[in-house]
Structure formats: structure tokens, C-alpha cells
Amino acid sequence: MNIPQKYLTALISSLLLIGLGSCTPPPSNLGSNNSLQNPTPSNSVSPTAKPSPDESEGKTVTGSQPLNASSQNTVNVTVYEADSQCETVLPKKVAVPADQQLEAAVGKVLEKYDTGDFDLAGYRVNVEPATGVATVDFRVAPDSKRKLVSLSSCEQFALFNSLNKTLTSNPDWKIKIVRFTEQGKEILL
């Protein structure tokens, strides 16, 4: 049986993608091209807090500008990253600007998901102090090759559980529950 080369190549590529996509553990850094972009043209991953003027009841953090931890007073906060087997999240201490702890911690977690084929255009974190509910709203870049729903179960575990544990584990932020949305629509996990 003589199978044309182009069909054989397509078949092998498809099988590799299916196999790799379903079981890949999250590396410590999934990419290096800084494709996690914020709503402004900056290629930075870490945001600066900019409360939205129409969100007077809660604090809103929007990914927009770089944070420079070295030029400000810093504090150590704990962020969480998934282990290589996607079974648990592990703590990691990072230095962040003292006056921008929440936004810097979220930026530190999200920079791990810069894959080159999954690109965030930005995100927003809104914390409702009265209820202790934080909402993380993602903006996937229109030209991103992958969307949130196409992430493997391991990648979804790593992204959502790392953010959830990071936000709920810092007592100063008083966050009890984390919700995830994509452009305002709830993400069902």
C-alpha cells in the first residue's frame, strides 16, 4: 500500500498534536516571546493597577503597564505554580512592589502561560470587598491559535488553580472566592 507523503505527514502530525495536547504538564515557563500582552501595545506581562472609574464599589486591576519591583519598596508574596504532574500547586515566594501586590502576583502567575500559541491580550481582576469575591476576566487575543477551551486539562488545572490559590491564600487581600470569565462570560470548569 502506497500512501502519499502529504497524507502520511498530516496523519503523523495530527496524532502527535492529539497525544501531546492531552497530557503535557506545564513547564516552569511555557515560552519566551512575551506574547502575553496587555490591552496597551506594551509587550510586558506584569500590569499596573488602574481602578476603573465605573467600578467604585470594588477594586479593579487591569493588565496594562509594566511593574518595576526594583525601583520601589518590595514585599515577598506567595504565588502558586502547578507541579509537573498537575496534581497540586506549590508555593513560590516572589518579590513584588509593596503598593501593587495583587496585580503583580497575578502577573507573575500569568507569565508562566506565555506559550506562543496561547496569547492573552489582557485581563482584569475585580475584587468585591464586601463579599470577598474576585473575578478574573481574560481577554484572549483574536489571533491566538489556541483558546481557553482548547487548553489541555493539565494546562487548565495549572492556570486556574494557580490563580485561585494565589488570590485566596494571601490574607491581606481578603479574597474568599475566585470566579473566572472571558470577556464577561463565566468560564465553566
C-alpha positions in Angstrom: 0.0 0.0 0.0 1.5 3.3 -1.1 0.3 6.3 1.0 1.1 9.7 -0.4 3.7 11.6 1.6 1.4 14.6 2.4 -1.3 12.4 3.9 1.2 10.5 6.0 2.8 13.7 7.3 -0.7 15.1 8.2 -1.7 11.9 9.9 1.5 11.8 12.0 1.3 15.5 12.9 -2.3 15.1 14.0 -1.6 12.1 16.2 1.4 13.9 17.8 -0.8 17.0 18.5 -3.6 15.0 20.0 -1.1 13.0 22.1 0.9 16.0 23.3 -2.1 18.2 23.9 -3.9 15.8 26.2 -1.0 15.0 28.6 1.5 17.8 28.6 2.5 19.0 32.1 3.1 22.8 32.4 6.8 23.6 32.2 8.1 26.2 34.5 8.0 28.7 31.6 6.0 27.7 28.6 7.5 30.2 26.2 9.9 33.1 25.9 8.4 35.5 23.4 6.4 37.5 25.9 3.2 37.1 23.9 1.0 37.7 27.0 0.1 41.2 26.1 -1.9 43.7 27.9 -4.5 46.0 26.4 -1.9 48.6 25.6 0.7 48.0 23.0 3.3 47.1 25.7 4.9 43.6 25.5 5.0 43.5 29.2 3.3 40.7 31.2 3.0 42.4 34.6 0.2 45.0 34.9 -0.1 48.3 36.8 -3.2 48.8 38.9 -5.7 51.1 37.3 -9.0 51.1 39.0 -11.8 51.6 36.5 -13.7 54.8 37.2 -17.0 53.0 36.8 -16.1 50.3 39.4 -16.3 52.4 42.5 -17.5 49.6 44.8 -14.6 47.2 44.2 -11.0 47.3 43.3 -10.3 46.6 39.6 -6.9 45.7 38.3 -6.3 45.8 34.6 -3.2 44.4 32.8 -1.7 47.4 31.1 1.8 48.6 32.1 5.0 47.0 33.4 5.7 46.9 37.1 9.2 47.6 38.2 9.8 45.9 41.5 13.4 47.0 41.7 12.6 50.7 41.8 10.0 50.6 44.6 9.6 49.2 48.1 9.0 45.5 47.7 7.4 42.7 49.7 7.5 39.0 49.3 4.2 37.3 48.4 3.5 33.7 47.7 2.3 32.7 44.3 1.4 29.2 43.3 2.5 27.1 40.4 1.3 23.6 39.3 3.7 20.7 39.8 4.9 18.7 36.8 2.2 16.1 37.2 -0.7 18.6 37.5 -1.8 17.1 40.8 -1.2 20.1 43.1 0.0 23.7 43.2 3.2 24.6 45.0 4.1 27.8 46.7 6.8 30.1 45.5 7.9 33.4 47.1 8.4 36.4 44.8 9.3 40.0 45.4 6.6 42.4 44.2 6.1 46.2 44.6 4.5 46.8 48.0 1.8 49.1 46.7 0.8 46.7 43.8 0.9 43.3 45.4 -2.3 41.8 44.0 -1.7 43.0 40.4 2.0 41.9 40.4 1.1 38.5 41.9 -1.5 37.9 39.1 1.1 39.0 36.5 3.7 36.6 37.9 1.3 33.7 37.6 0.1 34.6 34.1 3.6 35.0 32.7 4.0 31.2 33.0 1.4 30.7 30.3 3.1 32.6 27.6 3.2 29.7 25.0 3.4 31.5 21.7 0.2 29.7 20.6 -1.9 30.8 23.5 -1.9 34.6 23.7 -3.7 36.8 26.2 -4.5 40.3 25.0 -5.1 41.3 28.6 -7.1 40.6 31.7 -8.9 42.4 34.5 -9.2 41.5 38.2 -12.1 42.9 40.1 -12.3 42.4 43.9 -15.6 43.0 45.7 -14.5 43.7 49.3 -18.0 43.3 50.8 -18.3 39.7 49.5 -14.6 38.6 49.2 -15.2 37.6 45.6 -12.6 38.2 42.9 -13.4 38.0 39.3 -10.6 37.4 36.8 -11.7 38.3 33.3 -9.5 37.1 30.5 -9.1 38.7 27.0 -7.7 36.1 24.6 -6.0 37.7 21.6 -8.1 37.5 18.5 -5.2 36.0 16.6 -4.3 33.4 19.3 -4.0 30.0 17.8 -5.5 28.4 21.0 -8.3 29.5 23.2 -9.0 28.8 26.8 -11.3 25.8 25.9 -8.5 24.2 23.9 -6.0 24.1 26.7 -5.4 20.6 28.0 -6.9 19.5 31.3 -3.4 19.8 32.8 -2.9 23.4 31.4 -6.4 24.4 32.7 -5.6 22.9 36.1 -2.3 24.8 36.2 -3.7 28.2 35.1 -6.9 28.3 37.1 -5.8 26.5 40.3 -2.6 28.6 40.4 -4.5 31.8 40.2 -7.2 30.6 42.6 -4.7 29.6 45.3 -2.5 32.7 44.8 -5.5 35.0 45.3 -7.2 33.2 48.2 -4.1 32.4 50.2 -2.9 36.0 50.9 -4.9 37.1 54.0 -4.3 40.8 53.3 -6.4 40.6 50.1 -9.4 39.1 51.9 -10.4 37.1 48.8 -12.6 34.1 49.6 -13.8 33.0 46.1 -12.3 33.4 42.6 -14.5 33.4 39.5 -13.1 33.2 36.0 -14.7 34.9 33.0 -13.8 35.5 29.4 -14.9 38.9 28.2 -17.6 38.9 30.9 -18.9 35.4 30.2 -18.4 32.9 33.0 -15.9 30.1 32.3 -17.3 26.7 33.4 -14.5 24.5 34.7 
